[in-house]
């Protein structure tokens, strides 16, 4: 099972509900297992860069099959030669919290990325969006 547009819409709806509950304006990106965008929603009033950052977080979580914040374990991205950075990788990679892989039957089928709140709030919105798959 992959992430369909209908599934992504349910995830976006649940994520927006959680964001409103937390009192934040954010962007939510849903990608497939290869990191390709399935759906993106920038809430009215959310800062414009949040859309790209949410997509980057989702892409990172999907292709590495782990939370975006965990990718930093491979090295310090701010130190040349000792880890990932945009000079030796690409402009989508991020280690900012708020990107989580979406699993089904222990297999990563995509990811969700959120940007607009604190790192903890972004992760909470991700988790709420993922719960929509199981409802």
C-alpha positions in Angstrom: 0.0 0.0 0.0 1.4 3.4 -1.0 0.2 6.8 -0.1 -2.7 7.8 -2.4 -4.0 11.3 -2.9 -7.1 10.3 -0.8 -4.9 9.1 2.0 -2.8 12.3 1.8 -5.9 14.4 2.0 -7.0 12.6 5.2 -3.5 13.2 6.6 -3.6 16.9 5.7 -7.0 17.3 7.4 -5.8 15.6 10.6 -2.6 17.6 10.6 -4.4 20.9 10.1 -6.7 20.0 13.0 -3.8 19.4 15.3 -2.0 22.6 14.2 -5.2 24.6 15.0 -5.4 22.9 18.4 -1.7 23.9 19.0 -2.4 27.5 17.8 0.2 27.4 14.9 0.1 28.1 11.2 2.1 25.6 9.3 2.7 23.8 6.0 2.3 20.1 5.7 3.9 18.0 3.0 3.1 14.4 2.2 5.5 12.4 0.0 5.6 8.8 -1.4 8.3 6.3 -0.5 10.7 7.9 -3.1 10.2 11.4 -1.7 8.0 12.6 -4.5 5.3 15.1 -3.4 1.8 13.7 -3.2 0.2 16.7 -1.5 1.2 20.0 0.1 -0.9 22.4 2.1 0.2 25.8 3.4 -2.3 27.0 6.0 -3.6 30.6 5.4 -1.2 32.9 7.1 1.7 30.4 7.4 5.0 31.9 6.3 5.8 31.2 2.7 9.1 29.4 3.3 7.3 26.8 5.5 6.0 25.0 2.4 9.5 24.3 1.0 10.9 23.4 4.4 8.0 21.0 5.1 8.6 19.3 1.8 12.4 19.0 2.6 11.6 17.4 5.9 9.3 14.9 4.3 11.7 14.1 1.5 14.5 13.5 4.0 12.4 11.2 6.1 11.2 9.2 3.1 14.5 8.6 1.4 16.5 7.9 4.6 13.5 6.0 6.1 14.0 7.7 9.4 13.0 10.9 11.1 14.6 14.0 9.6 16.2 14.8 12.9 17.9 11.4 13.1 19.8 11.9 9.8 22.3 14.1 11.6 23.8 11.0 13.1 25.7 10.5 9.8 27.8 13.6 10.5 27.7 17.2 11.4 26.1 18.9 8.4 27.8 22.2 9.3 31.3 20.8 9.2 32.8 20.4 5.7 34.1 16.9 5.1 32.5 15.3 8.2 29.0 14.7 7.1 26.2 15.7 4.8 25.9 19.2 3.6 24.4 20.9 0.6 27.8 21.0 -1.1 28.1 17.3 -1.2 24.5 16.2 -1.2 21.5 18.3 -2.5 19.3 21.1 -1.5 16.5 18.9 -0.1 18.5 17.3 2.8 17.6 18.6 6.2 18.2 17.5 9.8 15.6 19.8 11.2 13.0 17.9 13.3 9.5 17.6 11.8 9.8 15.0 9.1 8.6 11.4 9.9 8.5 8.3 7.8 5.1 6.7 7.4 5.0 3.0 7.7 2.5 0.2 6.8 3.3 -3.4 7.7 6.8 -2.4 8.8 7.5 -0.9 5.4 8.1 2.8 4.7 5.4 3.9 2.3 6.1 7.7 2.4 6.6 10.5 4.9 5.1 13.6 6.3 6.9 16.9 6.9 5.6 19.9 8.9 7.0 23.4 9.3 5.6 26.4 11.2 5.9 25.7 14.9 8.6 24.6 17.3 10.3 21.4 16.5 8.1 19.6 19.1 4.9 21.1 17.6 5.9 20.2 14.1 6.5 16.5 15.2 3.1 16.5 17.0 1.4 17.6 13.8 3.3 14.9 11.9 2.1 12.3 14.4 -1.5 13.5 14.2 -1.4 13.3 10.4 0.0 9.8 10.5 -2.8 8.7 12.8 -5.3 9.5 10.1 -4.0 6.4 8.1 -5.1 4.1 10.9 -8.6 5.7 11.4 
